[in-house]
Amino acid sequence: MAFEITERKANGMIRYKRRCDCGWKESSTAEIVPPRSISYTCPKCGKKNSGTVA
């Protein structure tokens, strides 16, 4: 899974943290307006992760 949703706000914004199957999880959260595709390379194992936050 490429992300973990931490909060859905009343105004439609979503707070999320990036994560990887290797166990790495981002310590900070980001806010976006869904739907949005995210992709990144894990800093721990180098795996390319992607997904859609909806």
N, C-alpha and C positions, 0 to 999 in steps of 0.2 A: 504494500500500500504506500502511496506516495505522500500522503498527508493525513493528519488527524484533525478533525474539526473540534475546536474547543468551545466555541460559542456561536450561536445564531442570534443576531441583534434584531430588534423590532424594526429598524430602518432598512432591513434587507442585507446588511453587511454580514460577512462571515469571518470569524477569526480562526486561523488554522496554524498548525505547526507542520513543517516538513518532517518526514520520517522515512526509514529504510528497513527492509527485511532483516538486515544484519544487526538491528537493535539500536542504531543511531537515531536520535530524535533531536530536532532543533530546540534550543533552550528558549528562544524568543518566539513570539507569535506575530503573524502578519494579518492585515485586514484587506479583504477584497470584496467586490460586488460580483456575485455569481451570475451566470456560469463563467468560469475562467479556467483555461488549461494551464497547468504548471508542469514544468520539467526542469530537472537539475541532476547533477552528478553528486552522489553521496561522498562527503569528505572523508569518511572512514574506510569504505571498501571500494569506492570507485564505480559502483553500479549506477547506470543511468535510470532514473525514475521519472515517471510522468503520470498524469492523471487529470481529471476534470473535477474541480470543486463546484458543486451544484447545490 
